[in-house]
Amino acid sequence: MLRVSDVWERALHTPQMAITAPGEVIIIRAAGNYEGKQGMSLATGVSSRSAGARALCLHLVVIPPGTRGVPHMHDGHESAIYTVSGETEVWHGEGLRQCSVVKAGDFMYVPPGTPHLPVNRSDVTTIAVVARTDPQEQESVVTLSLPPHLADLNEFPVASP
């Protein structure tokens, strides 16, 4: 079972950014994290703010064991997610009626405007790399209410309230 190492922890909490001349690549050293509207800790990565990106963002999402996100969707933007560690239950679709389990090594595609909610029921921190067609990172996030059929998920604290 893959566990988060001290190296990962340091990488998530040590902000450093190197900006190069126009037309050259931009290296973003593991930057600090911030609390996203979707209720999870996001490690700053590539975005319009950090790199001048115009059409995408790329960052790490961290979901501690026994926590969940906030139901949400990304209005007008698609997302691609690669799970590095952990196992996450993802409720998705209209009314959050569908449930899929995403494990380390899995890729997941979320179409624009698709409601979704990650839940980490395991004892391992989930880390995922997320790419989205929203360079502003949080501008397209629309939070939603937890539907009544998922009321038992209120027992799980939001990862980053």
Stockholm file with secondary structure:
# STOCKHOLM 1.0

chainA/1-161         MLRVSDVWERALHTPQMAITAPGEVIIIRAAGNYEGKQGMSLATGVSSRSAGARALCLHLVVIPPGTRGVPHMHDGHESAIYTVSGETEVWHGEGLRQCSVVKAGDFMYVPPGTPHLPVNRSDVTTIAVVARTDPQEQESVVTLSLPPHLADLNEFPVASP
#=GR chainA/1-161 SS CCCCCHHHHHHHHCCEEECCCTTSCCEEECCCEEECTTSSEEEEEESHHHHCCSSCEEEEEEECTTEECCCEEETTCCEEEEEEESEEEEEESGGGCEEEEEETTCEEEECTTCCEEEEECSSSCEEEEEEESCTTSSTTEEECCCCGGGGGGGGSCBSCC
#=GC SS_cons         CCCCCHHHHHHHHCCEEECCCTTSCCEEECCCEEECTTSSEEEEEESHHHHCCSSCEEEEEEECTTEECCCEEETTCCEEEEEEESEEEEEESGGGCEEEEEETTCEEEECTTCCEEEEECSSSCEEEEEEESCTTSSTTEEECCCCGGGGGGGGSCBSCC
//
